Amino acid sequence: MRVLLIAPNIDATDVGEAFVAYKWAKALSERVELTVLAFQRPGRPDLQTQLPLAHVVTWAEPAWARKNERINAMLKPAWPYFSHCVRHWLRAALKGGMQFDLAHQLMPQAARYASPLRHFLIPYLVGPLGGALDTPASFQSEAASAPLFTRLRKLDRFRFKYDPFLRETYKRAACVLGVAPYVRDVLKDIPLQRFEPVLELGIDNIEPIQQRQRVVGQLRVLHVGRAVRTKGLRDTVRALAHLKNLPGITLTSAGAGEEIDLCRAEAARLGVQERVNFLGRIARKDVEALYASHDVFCFPSFREPAGGVLYEAMRHGLPTVTADRGGPSWIIDDASGIRIPVSDPDTYARDIAESLRVLASNPAIRTQLGAGARRKVLREGLWDHKADRLVTLYRSVVHEPNGFDLLLSGSYASPL
């Protein structure tokens, strides 16, 4: 199968979307005849060397786009230039006789970027798409004022209704992938040919089974993540205040951000400061040690599109307490953790507390949920398994093109 994969940044030495794109590209290059179109960032390892089994075409990432890494990561200002490069190259390649069974725009993950693939009669996929979750109204008063470029996300829903280029991107796609089922609801104003939930994250391996403590009333709770309001650290601190009759329940926080000082103050106000250990930003090896040494992972992030830390905890066999919203609602099931409805801050904290109370009082339930977490991440999270399922999806799209009969006749060499 000949597959064209496009993503602005693919790099094994980077983080975030670029690293995830590399893991997908590497796994796919071992299974299909893969052509990759991407930027080459100056000073980074050559992408062709990183993906020796693929045919790689790159363009230099513009220097002006790299001046502010945060804005570059959030807004993708070079996307119009990248789209132009892809469109120009693909038009020439098709006229020169190259053919592809399928194209896949893997990144950006945000759903606000019109695809250059919409200009060609090649069946294509877009995604996994994520983001576009709002902050629940009852939590907005506690959320810090977001930067301007973050607040621009509020335009997304308007664009899904009225932006002709964005709408055409998703209407023409043979399949739209979302990081979780909620993305289908986000795109509800666009008639999609096909939607499939595919979490963009994966794991390479799973950790050995840990013998954790089974003492009733004792519970070492762990929270890992960037310390911002939406990640639920403050709600976990507040939950401890509802568990004062269970002093054996303690909380460890790993992660830095503006929430840390606020959560310290909240813990002091609630009289639980002695039961919370704020570690701040720590090394990756130390985070892995925390997963191995704790009993429960509590990550009640209420605006989480995916949740990579959930997979990190699951590969250590940790049961999870999380939000019944966004990506966590799909990643965690009843066999691997407890999902909490997102209501208002007071109710949310009480519900988290009750879940922790159940787990502290029933070590057997913790063991059962931890085993379920290991099974689920083994079944769904390993990169090899994920790539196999994606290639199966590719083949189903090509063989069931939903009206793209012209494509199978070999007449798709001309762009629209």
Secondary structure, DSSP 8 states (H G I E B T S, - for coil): -EEEEE-S---TTS-HHHHHHHHHHHHHHTTSEEEEEEEE-TTS--HHHH-TTSEEEEEE--GGGGS-HHHHHHH-TTHHHHHHHHHHHHHHHHHTT---SEEEE----BTT---GGGGSSS-EEEEEEB------GGGGGGS----HHHHGGGGHHHHHHH-HHHHHHHHH-SEEEESSTHHHHHTTTS--S-EEE--S--BS-----------TT-EEEEEES---GGGSHHHHHHHHHTTTT-TTEEEEEE--STHHHHHHHHHHHHT-GGGEEEEES--HHHHHHHHHH-SEEEE--SS-SS-HHHHHHHTTT--EEEESSHHHHHHS-TTTEEEE----HHHHHHHHHHHHHHHHH-HHHHHHHHHHHHHHHHHHTBHHHHHHHHHHHHHHHHHS-SS-HHHHTT---S--
